[in-house]
């Protein structure tokens, strides 16, 4: 290659880098100042086996539980295992929460949410159960979903021994865990299994989002459209398409939402799941379910987990979620809890 040609290649590469940096700067300018961090300049999309393997290695760490909460591990009949978080002196009988971890259905584990689950148990004085479930692409739908539903059945059966009450069980989760939670609630309704409340933290509800070409600037930070398309392909066992007939595969596809319990749905206005979350909230309301929809300005996907848990906006966002859960389980105001 001649010197002139080499110089041209280098100039083109430099121009490409400059354009990419300018686009990234523009995307980051929409993020709330307290949620910005240097790591956001280095996107890590999961788009194939290699990037998934790297992401799984990065996500192996367990979070540290808060002090004073007893954590035990139990086998779930028909499912995998689950962690049970019991605070000291909790009300018997009292409420219980089935919490499903996130990770796009392709990574993650319940140990990563030790801190969150133990904090919920401690602050609300309720029993929290966090199940392990099989991950795609090794185990596509309905494997992981079946594990989560088995955990809900087990929680209902074990509620008296755990100090819970079968009629005061909530189901919640974050991201893919929120989508699984919404599907679990749908099947629970169809099978007559009581659920008092659903707590959906920026839930991954609808595979058809992967078919949308223009997301109006959303999904550039955190969970991206390419990661979303890959994850849904892994989970469904085929690429997202207009048709998907299997019930509970994608909660956002369900048309009849009548009879589902009240919900809290929280999402950032920069989140890729913003539109599908708003549609699901509208559908629940139209079907008669009370919905508390919280849209956080300048928040990208999972920002409350992503080095910003102590930011004032994220603390308020999380506290609002817990207050809604307390109301949904009829626990009363914080000052009145045992």
C-alpha positions as CSV (number, residue, x, y, z in Angstrom):
1,X,0.0,0.0,0.0
2,X,1.4,3.4,-0.9
3,X,1.9,6.1,1.6
4,X,-1.0,8.1,0.2
5,X,-3.4,5.1,0.4
6,X,-2.3,4.3,4.0
7,X,-2.8,7.9,5.0
8,X,-6.3,7.8,3.4
9,X,-7.2,4.7,5.4
10,X,-6.0,6.3,8.6
11,X,-7.9,9.5,7.9
12,X,-11.1,7.5,7.2
13,X,-10.6,5.5,10.5
14,X,-10.0,8.7,12.4
15,X,-13.1,10.3,10.9
16,X,-15.2,7.2,11.9
17,X,-13.9,7.3,15.4
18,X,-14.7,11.0,15.6
19,X,-18.3,10.5,14.3
20,X,-18.8,7.6,16.8
21,X,-17.5,9.7,19.7
22,X,-19.7,12.6,18.7
23,X,-22.8,10.3,18.6
24,X,-21.9,8.9,22.0
25,X,-21.5,12.4,23.4
26,X,-24.9,13.3,22.1
27,X,-26.4,10.2,23.7
28,X,-24.7,10.8,27.0
29,X,-25.9,14.4,27.1
30,X,-29.5,13.2,27.5
31,X,-28.5,11.2,30.6
32,X,-29.2,12.8,34.0
33,X,-25.9,14.4,35.2
34,X,-25.8,12.3,38.4
35,X,-26.1,9.1,36.3
36,X,-23.2,9.8,34.0
37,X,-20.0,7.8,34.4
38,X,-16.8,7.2,32.3
39,X,-17.9,3.5,31.8
40,X,-20.8,4.7,29.7
41,X,-18.4,5.7,26.9
42,X,-17.5,2.0,26.4
43,X,-20.7,0.2,25.3
44,X,-20.7,-3.6,25.8
45,X,-23.5,-5.0,23.6
46,X,-24.2,-8.7,23.8
47,X,-24.6,-9.8,20.2
48,X,-23.2,-13.4,20.0
49,X,-21.7,-16.3,21.9
50,X,-18.4,-14.6,22.5
51,X,-19.8,-11.4,23.9
52,X,-22.3,-13.4,26.0
53,X,-19.5,-15.5,27.5
54,X,-17.6,-12.3,28.4
55,X,-20.8,-10.8,30.0
56,X,-21.4,-14.0,32.0
57,X,-17.9,-13.9,33.4
58,X,-18.3,-10.2,34.4
59,X,-21.6,-11.0,36.1
60,X,-20.5,-13.8,38.3
61,X,-20.0,-11.7,41.4
62,X,-22.6,-12.0,44.2
63,X,-23.7,-8.8,45.9
64,X,-23.4,-8.5,49.7
65,X,-26.6,-8.9,51.7
66,X,-27.5,-6.4,54.4
67,X,-26.9,-7.4,58.0
68,X,-29.6,-9.1,60.1
69,X,-31.4,-11.0,57.4
70,X,-31.3,-14.8,57.4
71,X,-30.6,-16.3,54.0
72,X,-31.3,-20.0,53.3
73,X,-31.3,-22.0,50.1
74,X,-34.1,-24.4,49.2
75,X,-34.8,-26.8,46.4
76,X,-37.9,-26.0,44.4
77,X,-39.9,-29.0,43.2
78,X,-40.3,-28.9,39.4
79,X,-37.8,-26.0,39.2
80,X,-34.2,-25.2,40.4
81,X,-33.3,-23.8,43.7
82,X,-34.2,-20.5,45.4
83,X,-32.9,-18.3,48.2
84,X,-35.2,-17.3,51.0
85,X,-34.6,-14.0,52.8
86,X,-36.2,-13.7,56.3
87,X,-35.9,-10.6,58.4
88,X,-35.8,-10.7,62.2
89,X,-39.1,-10.3,63.8
90,X,-41.2,-10.2,60.7
91,X,-45.0,-10.3,61.0
92,X,-46.5,-13.8,61.0
93,X,-48.5,-14.3,58.9
94,X,-47.3,-11.5,56.6
95,X,-46.6,-10.7,53.0
96,X,-44.1,-12.3,50.6
97,X,-42.4,-11.4,47.4
98,X,-41.2,-13.7,44.6
99,X,-38.3,-11.7,43.0
100,X,-36.9,-12.7,39.6
101,X,-33.5,-11.5,38.6
102,X,-32.7,-9.9,35.3
103,X,-30.1,-10.5,32.6
104,X,-32.0,-10.6,29.3
105,X,-33.0,-14.3,30.0
106,X,-29.4,-15.1,28.9
107,X,-27.3,-14.3,32.0
108,X,-27.5,-13.5,35.7
109,X,-28.2,-15.4,38.9
110,X,-30.1,-14.9,42.1
111,X,-26.8,-14.3,44.1
112,X,-26.4,-11.0,42.2
113,X,-29.5,-9.7,44.0
114,X,-28.6,-10.7,47.5
115,X,-28.3,-7.0,48.5
116,X,-31.6,-5.9,47.0
117,X,-33.6,-8.9,48.2
118,X,-32.2,-8.8,51.7
119,X,-32.9,-5.0,51.8
120,X,-36.5,-5.5,50.7
121,X,-36.9,-8.2,53.3
122,X,-35.4,-6.0,56.0
123,X,-37.1,-2.7,55.2
124,X,-40.6,-4.2,54.6
125,X,-40.3,-7.0,57.1
126,X,-41.5,-9.6,54.6
127,X,-40.2,-12.9,53.2
128,X,-38.5,-12.6,49.8
129,X,-37.9,-15.6,47.6
130,X,-35.5,-15.3,44.7
131,X,-35.3,-18.4,42.3
132,X,-32.7,-19.6,40.0
133,X,-33.9,-20.4,36.5
134,X,-32.5,-21.9,33.4
135,X,-30.9,-19.5,30.9
136,X,-31.1,-19.2,27.1
137,X,-29.8,-20.1,24.6
138,X,-28.9,-23.4,26.2
139,X,-32.5,-23.6,27.6
140,X,-35.0,-21.6,25.5
141,X,-38.6,-20.9,26.4
142,X,-40.4,-22.3,28.3
143,X,-37.5,-23.6,30.5
144,X,-36.7,-20.5,32.5
145,X,-40.4,-19.5,32.7
146,X,-41.4,-22.9,34.0
147,X,-38.7,-22.6,36.7
148,X,-40.1,-19.3,37.9
149,X,-43.7,-20.5,37.9
150,X,-42.6,-23.5,39.9
151,X,-41.0,-21.2,42.4
152,X,-44.3,-19.3,42.8
153,X,-46.2,-22.6,43.4
154,X,-43.6,-23.6,45.9
155,X,-43.8,-20.2,47.7
156,X,-47.6,-20.6,48.0
157,X,-47.2,-24.1,49.4
158,X,-44.4,-23.0,51.8
159,X,-45.9,-19.7,52.8
160,X,-47.3,-20.8,56.2
161,X,-43.9,-22.4,57.2
162,X,-42.1,-19.2,56.1
163,X,-44.4,-16.9,57.9
164,X,-46.1,-15.8,54.8
165,X,-49.8,-15.7,53.7
166,X,-50.9,-17.1,50.4
167,X,-53.3,-14.3,49.6
168,X,-50.6,-11.6,50.1
169,X,-48.0,-12.7,47.6
170,X,-46.4,-10.3,45.2
171,X,-44.3,-11.1,42.1
172,X,-41.7,-8.8,40.8
173,X,-38.5,-8.6,38.8
174,X,-36.1,-6.4,36.9
175,X,-35.6,-6.2,33.1
176,X,-36.0,-9.8,31.8
177,X,-37.0,-10.8,35.4
178,X,-39.7,-8.2,35.1
179,X,-40.9,-9.7,31.9
180,X,-40.8,-13.2,33.4
181,X,-42.7,-11.9,36.5
182,X,-45.5,-10.4,34.3
183,X,-45.8,-13.8,32.4
184,X,-45.8,-15.7,35.7
185,X,-48.6,-13.4,37.0
186,X,-50.6,-14.1,33.8
187,X,-50.3,-17.8,34.2
188,X,-51.1,-17.6,37.9
189,X,-54.3,-15.8,37.1
190,X,-55.2,-18.4,34.5
191,X,-54.6,-21.2,37.0
192,X,-56.3,-19.6,40.0
193,X,-53.1,-19.0,42.0
194,X,-53.5,-15.8,44.0
195,X,-51.1,-12.9,43.3
196,X,-51.9,-9.6,45.1
197,X,-49.4,-7.3,43.3
198,X,-46.9,-7.2,40.5
199,X,-43.8,-5.1,40.8
200,X,-42.2,-4.6,37.3
201,X,-38.9,-2.8,37.2
202,X,-38.3,-1.7,33.5
203,X,-39.6,-5.1,32.4
204,X,-38.6,-6.8,29.1
205,X,-42.1,-7.5,27.9
206,X,-42.4,-7.6,24.1
207,X,-40.1,-9.3,21.5
208,X,-41.7,-7.1,18.8
209,X,-39.6,-4.2,20.1
210,X,-36.7,-5.9,18.2
211,X,-38.6,-5.3,15.0
212,X,-38.8,-1.5,15.5
213,X,-36.2,0.4,13.4
214,X,-36.4,3.8,15.0
215,X,-36.4,3.9,18.8
216,X,-36.2,7.8,19.0
217,X,-32.8,7.8,20.6
218,X,-33.7,5.3,23.3
219,X,-31.6,2.2,24.0
220,X,-28.3,3.8,23.1
221,X,-27.1,3.5,26.7
222,X,-27.3,0.2,28.6
223,X,-29.4,-2.4,26.9
224,X,-29.3,-1.8,23.2
225,X,-31.5,-2.9,20.3
226,X,-28.9,-5.3,19.0
227,X,-28.6,-7.0,22.5
228,X,-32.3,-7.1,22.7
229,X,-32.7,-8.8,19.4
230,X,-30.1,-11.4,20.2
231,X,-31.6,-12.1,23.7
232,X,-35.1,-12.6,22.3
233,X,-33.7,-14.9,19.6
234,X,-32.0,-17.0,22.2
235,X,-35.0,-17.1,24.5
236,X,-37.7,-17.8,21.9
237,X,-35.5,-20.2,19.8
238,X,-36.1,-18.1,16.7
239,X,-35.7,-14.5,15.6
240,X,-38.4,-12.1,16.7
241,X,-41.3,-11.9,14.2
242,X,-44.8,-10.6,13.9
243,X,-46.2,-13.9,15.0
244,X,-45.6,-15.7,18.3
245,X,-48.5,-18.0,19.3
246,X,-47.1,-19.6,22.5
247,X,-48.8,-18.2,25.6
248,X,-46.5,-16.6,28.2
249,X,-43.5,-16.4,25.8
250,X,-43.8,-12.6,25.8
251,X,-46.1,-10.9,28.4
252,X,-46.6,-7.8,26.2
253,X,-48.3,-9.9,23.5
254,X,-51.2,-10.9,25.7
255,X,-54.4,-9.2,24.7
256,X,-56.8,-10.1,27.5
257,X,-55.4,-8.5,30.7
258,X,-58.7,-8.6,32.6
259,X,-58.4,-9.9,36.2
260,X,-54.7,-9.2,36.6
261,X,-53.6,-7.7,39.9
262,X,-52.5,-4.1,40.5
263,X,-49.0,-3.2,39.3
264,X,-46.1,-0.8,39.8
265,X,-44.1,-0.3,36.6
266,X,-40.9,1.9,36.7
267,X,-38.8,2.8,33.6
268,X,-36.4,5.5,32.5
269,X,-37.3,7.7,29.6
270,X,-34.1,6.7,27.8
271,X,-34.8,3.0,28.3
272,X,-35.3,0.8,25.2
273,X,-38.3,-0.7,26.9
274,X,-40.0,2.6,27.5
275,X,-42.6,2.3,24.8
276,X,-43.5,-1.4,25.5
277,X,-43.8,-0.6,29.3
278,X,-46.2,2.3,28.6
279,X,-48.3,0.1,26.3
280,X,-48.5,-2.6,29.0
281,X,-49.5,-0.1,31.6
282,X,-52.2,1.3,29.3
283,X,-53.4,-2.2,28.6
284,X,-53.7,-3.1,32.3
285,X,-55.5,0.2,33.1
286,X,-57.9,-0.4,30.2
287,X,-58.6,-3.9,31.7
288,X,-59.4,-2.4,35.1
289,X,-56.1,-3.0,37.0
290,X,-54.8,-0.1,39.0
291,X,-51.3,0.8,37.7
292,X,-48.7,3.1,39.2
293,X,-46.5,4.0,36.3
294,X,-43.2,5.9,37.1
295,X,-41.1,7.3,34.3
296,X,-37.7,8.6,35.5
297,X,-36.2,11.4,33.4
298,X,-32.7,10.9,32.1
299,X,-32.5,7.3,33.2
300,X,-31.2,4.6,31.0
301,X,-31.8,0.8,31.4
302,X,-30.7,-0.5,34.8
303,X,-29.1,2.7,35.9
304,X,-30.2,2.0,39.5
305,X,-28.0,-1.1,39.5
306,X,-25.2,0.4,37.5
307,X,-22.9,2.2,40.0
308,X,-25.6,4.7,40.8
309,X,-27.6,3.1,43.6
310,X,-26.7,5.9,46.0
311,X,-27.6,8.7,43.6
312,X,-30.6,10.7,45.1
313,X,-32.8,10.1,42.0
314,X,-32.2,6.4,42.1
315,X,-32.7,6.1,45.8
316,X,-36.0,7.9,45.4
317,X,-36.9,5.7,42.4
318,X,-36.2,2.5,44.4
319,X,-38.0,3.8,47.5
320,X,-41.1,4.6,45.4
321,X,-41.0,1.0,44.2
322,X,-40.9,-0.3,47.8
323,X,-43.6,2.0,49.0
324,X,-45.8,0.7,46.2
325,X,-45.0,-2.9,47.2
326,X,-45.9,-2.2,50.8
327,X,-49.2,-0.7,49.7
328,X,-49.9,-3.6,47.4
329,X,-49.4,-6.1,50.2
330,X,-51.3,-3.9,52.6
331,X,-48.4,-3.6,55.0
332,X,-49.3,-0.1,56.1
333,X,-46.9,2.9,56.4
334,X,-43.3,2.3,57.4
335,X,-43.8,3.6,60.9
336,X,-46.5,1.0,61.5
337,X,-44.5,-2.0,60.4
338,X,-43.3,-4.4,63.1
